């Protein structure tokens, strides 16, 4: 069953909510954060796939839906655990002697609630194929976020039939601000209007004098 290919984040949220307890329309609107029109389309699709049924008071996950949910949850947890383990090793937080305990496939296969399907092994293949490295210390939440974003970027880049891709992402704010400063100097030189030129010169002075605080402001404004 290729569950991952047929469900997105919103449908997965609907299944999870409805698996815990019978979900009402208003509850699903709040938990998914989508419009009523979009929610209606997702519910219709899930019911059409036999994963969800409608009762007099709400929506209930079918047995087939629970199996799909188990597979998707397993794949997601495997991704998260693998990322944290891999980055711990890369950052040398754990001893080299612990590497086999963190990295071995038998350890991954020793998890409980293993779905007996091809999906499980597809998840393992993706986990083993993806490597995320960072030169900063990341907490568990940040590592999971980094892993998920890496998957999205590579997924967008890899067309059907593509078997491998390498994505390099780096950020140097010192270098970026130096380039922005040079561009501002060129704009000042080319500016003919006296008032506009004075305003640009004030901005340049602020860039030079408040570089550290401006870099932190840029990080919060554009990267968080």
N, C-alpha and C positions, 0 to 999 in steps of 0.2 A: 504494500500500500504506500503510495507516494503522498503521504499526508502533508508534508511540508510544502509541496508544490501547489497544493490546492487551497491552503488556508493562509490568511494574513493575520496581522496582530489584532484587528478588531474582532474577527470571527473567533480567534483563540480566546479573547477576553469574554466573549459571549458564552462560549462553551464552559469556561472555568466558572463563571458566575452561576450558570445554570446547573452545573454539576454539584455545587455545594448545596444549593437549595433552589427551589422553583423561582425563576426570575420573572419579575413583572416588567412591563413595558417601561415604566418610569425609572425603575432601577437600572435597566440596561442603557437607557438614554444617558443617565448620570455616569455610569461606570465606563462607558465607551467614549463619551465625549463627542460623538458624531451627531449629525442632524437626524431628524426623524425619518427623512426620506432615505438617507444612506443606511440607517439601522434597519429599516424595512427591507431593503434590498439584501442585506447580509442575512437577515432572518429567513427570508424566502430561499436564499441559496442554501443555507444550512439545512432547512427542512427538505429541500429538493434532493440533497445528498443523503438524507436519512440520518442525519446526525442530531437533529433536534425535532421535537414535536410540540405542538401547542395544546395546552389544556384550557380549562375554563378560566383559570386565574393567572396563567403565565406560560412559561416555556420550560421544558424538561429535556435533558440530554438522554438520548437513546443509548442502548448498549454499544452500538456501533460508534456513536459519538464518544463514549467513554474510552473505547479502545484507541481511537484516533488521538484523543486528548492525552492518554498515557504515553503514546509514542512521541508526540510533540513535546510534552513536558520532559520526558527522558532525554531527548536530543538537546533541549535547552539547558538542562542541568549539566549534561556532559560538557557542553561548550563552556559553561561558566567555571566548572571545576577544573577543566583542562587549562583554561587561561590562567587562573590563579596559580596553579601548580607550575606551569611553564615559566611565568614571570618570576616566581619565587626562586627558581633555579637560575634564570638569567641574571637576576639581581644579586645572586649569591647570598640570599638571606638564609638559605638552608645549606647544610654541608654537602660536599660532593658525594659523600657516602649515602646521603638520603635520596639521591637522584633517582635511583631505581624504584624506590618506594613511591615517589611522586610521579614518575614518568611511565612506568611500565603498563602495558596493555592489560595484563592480568589484574592489576589494581583497579583499572577502569571497569573491567568485566565483572568485578566482584561486587558491584553495586546491587542493591535490592530492587525489586520491581522492574526487572528487565523485560521489555516487550519482546516476544519471540517473533520477530519479523525482519525483513530486509532493511527496514528503516533504521533499525538499531545499528547495523553495520555500515550503512551510508553515513550515519552520524559520526561513528568512530573514524571513518575514512576522512571526513571533512576536518574533524578535530586534529587528527594526526597530520593532515596536509597543511594546516594553517599555522603560521608562526608569527607572533607579535613580539617585537622587542622595543624596549623603552629605556632611555638612559636616566630616567628619573624614578624615584621610589613611588609606587602607586599603591593606594589602599585597595581592598577587595572590590569596593564599588567602582572605583575608577578603572580597574582592570577589566571588569565585566563590560563596562561602557566602551572601553577601547576595543575590546574584542568584537562587540556587536557592530560598532561603527566600521571596523575593518572588514567584517563580513559584508556589510551593505555596499561599501565602496568597491570591493572586489567583485561582488555579485553584479553590480552595475556595469563593470568593465568587461566581464567575461560573457561573451556571446555563446549561443548554443554551439556545442561541439568543442569549445575551448577547454583545455585540460589544465592549464597552468597560467598564472599571472603573478607578476611581482609589482607591488605598490610601495613606493618610498615616500614617506611624509615627514617633513622636517620644518621647524619654525625657528627663526632667529630674529627676534624683535630688534636687537641692536642694529643688525644689517638693514632691516626693513625701514627703521626710522632714519638711518643715514641716507637711504635712497629717497625717502619722502622729503628730507631736508634739501637734497640736491635739486629735486624737482621744484620745490618752493623757491629756491634761489633763482632758477631759470625763469620762473613765472614773474618774479619781482623784476628781473632785468628786462623782461619783455613788456611789462605793464606800463601803459602811457598815462592812465588816469592817476593823479596825485593822491587822491583819497584812498583809492583801492590799493595803490602801491604801499601807502603807509600802513594800511590794515594788514597786508601780507607781511610786511617787515615786523610788525608786532607779533604776528603768529610765529614767524621764524625765531624771534628772540625768545618766545615762550617755549618753543621746541628745544632750543639750546639749553635754557636755564632749568627747565622742569622735565628733563628727559625721563628720569626714573619713574616719577609719578604718572607721566603721560603713558609710559609703556604699560604700567599696571592698569590704568584706565582703559587702554585699548584692549588688554587681555580680558577684562571684565565685560566690556561693551561688545566685543566681536567674537570671543571664544567661549564664553560661559553660557 
